Structure formats: C-alpha cells, structure tokens
C-alpha cells in the first residue's frame, strides 16, 4: 500500500524545536519530489519546504533560516527540522510526494502547536 505517515508533532514553547518525520511505504521516496505543507485553522494549506530527488531544497520565506528539510533514502524517510518555533508556526503539517505522471501522495498530517 502506497502511503506517507507523518510523526513528531507536539506542543512546544516559543523558541523550541521539533523534528517531523515522513515515512514512506509502498514506493521509493527518493524518486519523488518531497514536500512539507502546513495548514493553520482558517487558512489555506501552504508549502513550507521541498527537497528534490537531487537534494535541492526550497523554503517558504517565513521559515528560511529556521527550518531544514532533509531525506534519508536508506530509511525511505523525509524530515523537517524546525528550530526557533513561533506561535504562527502552529498548524497541521502534511507531507506530500510528487512525481511526474503519477498521482500525488499525501500523508494524514501531524499537529504542531507552539504556545506558552
């Protein structure tokens, strides 16, 4: 079964850190452009970061310098390291795999709450 499973979401204080994981099964994630999106209550889903098959990374301006996306192809897993978290980072974070000619693959999401 083709699926992505996110984990690592939690409640943290402002300035804290979290590492999200996105584990792929049923397909080889190294052949896919892998993305992290987030959706806050009442807002549209937005792209946070992406990593190409060649390891090129792109970030939203709001997270540049604080978040780092990476992939471990031996574990078929993509990560999002989030540092210096702010209350406005509170959202459900989703992982998505994209490959030309194939359906996009979405995970179920993991909740991140940044609050004092």
C-alpha positions in Angstrom: 0.0 0.0 0.0 1.3 3.4 -1.0 1.3 5.8 1.9 3.1 8.5 3.8 2.9 8.7 7.6 4.0 11.8 9.4 5.0 11.8 13.1 6.8 14.1 15.6 4.2 16.8 16.1 3.8 18.1 19.6 3.1 21.1 21.7 6.2 23.3 22.4 7.0 26.7 23.8 8.1 29.6 21.5 11.8 29.3 20.7 11.6 25.5 20.9 12.5 22.8 18.4 10.8 19.8 16.8 11.7 17.3 14.2 8.9 15.9 12.0 9.3 12.6 10.1 7.5 11.5 7.0 7.9 7.7 6.4 7.1 6.4 3.0 5.9 2.8 2.3 4.8 1.1 -0.9 7.1 3.3 -3.0 10.6 4.7 -3.2 10.5 8.3 -1.9 14.0 9.0 -3.3 12.3 9.1 -6.8 9.9 11.7 -5.7 10.0 15.4 -5.1 9.1 15.5 -1.4 7.2 18.4 0.2 6.1 19.6 3.6 3.0 21.7 3.7 1.1 23.2 6.7 -2.4 24.4 7.3 -3.4 26.6 10.2 -7.0 27.0 11.3 -9.0 29.1 8.9 -6.1 29.4 6.5 -5.2 27.7 3.2 -2.6 25.0 3.0 0.8 26.4 2.2 4.1 25.0 1.1 6.8 25.1 3.8 9.7 23.3 2.2 10.6 20.9 -0.5 13.5 18.7 -1.5 14.2 17.4 -5.0 15.4 14.0 -5.9 18.9 15.6 -6.2 18.7 17.1 -2.8 18.0 20.7 -3.8 15.9 22.4 -1.1 13.5 25.3 -1.3 11.8 27.1 1.7 9.0 29.5 2.2 10.3 32.9 3.3 8.5 32.6 6.6 10.7 29.6 7.6 14.0 30.3 5.9 16.9 30.0 8.4 14.8 28.2 10.9 13.6 25.0 9.2 15.6 22.4 7.4 14.2 19.7 5.2 16.3 16.5 4.6 15.9 13.0 3.4 17.4 9.6 4.4 16.9 7.4 1.4 18.1 4.3 3.4 15.1 4.8 5.7 12.7 6.0 2.9 12.0 9.0 5.2 11.9 12.7 4.9 12.4 15.1 7.8 11.6 18.6 8.7 13.8 20.1 11.5 12.1 23.1 13.0 14.0 25.5 15.2 13.2 28.8 16.8 9.5 28.0 16.6 6.9 30.8 16.7 3.2 30.7 17.6 2.5 31.4 13.9 4.1 28.1 13.1 1.1 26.4 14.7 -0.6 24.2 12.1 -1.2 20.7 10.9 1.9 19.7 8.9 1.5 17.4 5.9 3.9 15.5 3.8 3.4 15.1 0.0 5.2 13.1 -2.6 5.2 14.3 -6.3 6.4 12.5 -9.4 5.5 13.3 -12.9 2.9 11.1 -14.5 1.8 9.6 -11.1 -0.8 10.7 -8.6 0.4 12.9 -5.7 0.7 11.1 -2.4 -0.4 12.9 0.8 0.1 11.9 4.4 -2.6 12.3 7.1 -0.8 15.2 8.9 0.7 15.8 12.3 -0.3 18.7 14.7 2.3 21.2 15.8 1.3 23.7 18.4 3.6 26.5 19.6 2.3 28.1 22.7 3.5 29.3 26.1 
